[in-house]
Amino acid sequence: MSNNTLTIVVPCFNEEEVLPETTKELGQILTDLMSKGKISEASKILFVNDGSKDKTWEIISDYCTKFNYVAGIKFSRNYGHQNALIAGMTTANDYSDMVITIDADLQDDVNAIPEMVDKYLEGYDVVYGVRNSRETDTVFKRKTALAYYSIMGKLGVKLVPNSADYRLLSKRATSSLLQYKEHNLFLRGMVPLVGYRSTKVYYARKERYAGESKYPLKKMMNFAFDGITSFSVAPIHLIMNLGILIVLVSLIMMIYVLVRKGMGDVVTGWSSLMVSIWFVGGVQLISISMIGEYVGKVFSEVKQRPRYVIEEDKFTPKAREEHKK
């Protein structure tokens, strides 16, 4: 048997509208790669149902019966996109030689998968899917994305620009990634930490095939902030520097006021006083909130609660036994 078993991990949250087309396109890619002998016939698509409220799990269960290359696991509730990816990789890694993660919405071009597999066969452990343009994004999203990559770079976080969670990992790269036990997951920052030989595959990102985006602006902002606080303590250093700066400015102002008073030029400045109080108060609240964010993350980590709970597993044991033969 070929030792090139591929599992495509697809996190799903209320994806009933797009699942039929996703299964069709990914299934075609798998069968083509199998026919060319590039991957094992034990290769599969692993759908991870992340607490969907629609018929997503019913569709996945049906496809598990109809297609021998489809498998699925079901969370007991919604645990989030990053946890769904980790669960899929954890489940698949025992029998897979390589794992590809891709979203169900078909915005990431599935036709890049054969090139990813070719790069794996050339000896690469990590293959990043990278967008060759951001034309499908709004101007606001393009500008904020570029600004975010710039900020993360200055904070010392190694990200692959224009790369999300569409990537291939070899078995050893996946195993190494799974050794990272933090609950505040930001996989885009974690994967580069694994190391190993890596490369990029470029593709054109498309519009969502169907359904609604699972990452509206508010969720994207929270995700971006999690990325910063999960990988850098620079914001805390910034707060300290800001505090020192405010103290210095205050000392200068105090000297200035004393000098003016000595010159007999005293003017009661109620407005400036109030502005100063509000400014310092705002800085204090922001500082406390920022520090509290880190304390909250520590609180979450030390409890060591499970990242997810799998209610039902249709990741066929037969596939695991076939791989052991």
Secondary structure by P-SEA (a helix, b strand, c coil): cccbbbbbbbbbccccccaaaaaaaaaaaaaaaaaaccccccbbbbbbbcccccaaaaaaaaaaaacccccbbbbcccccaaaaaaaaaaaacccccbbbbbcccccccccaaaaaaaaaaacccbbbbcccccccccaaaaaaaaaaaaaaaaacccccccccccccccaaaaaaaaccccccccaaaaaaaaccccbbbbbbbbccccccccccaaaaaaaaaaaaaaccaaaaaaaaaaaaaaaaaaaaaaaaaaaaaaaccccccaaaaaaaaaaaaaaaaaaaaaaaaaaaaaaaaaacccccccccccccaaaaaaaac
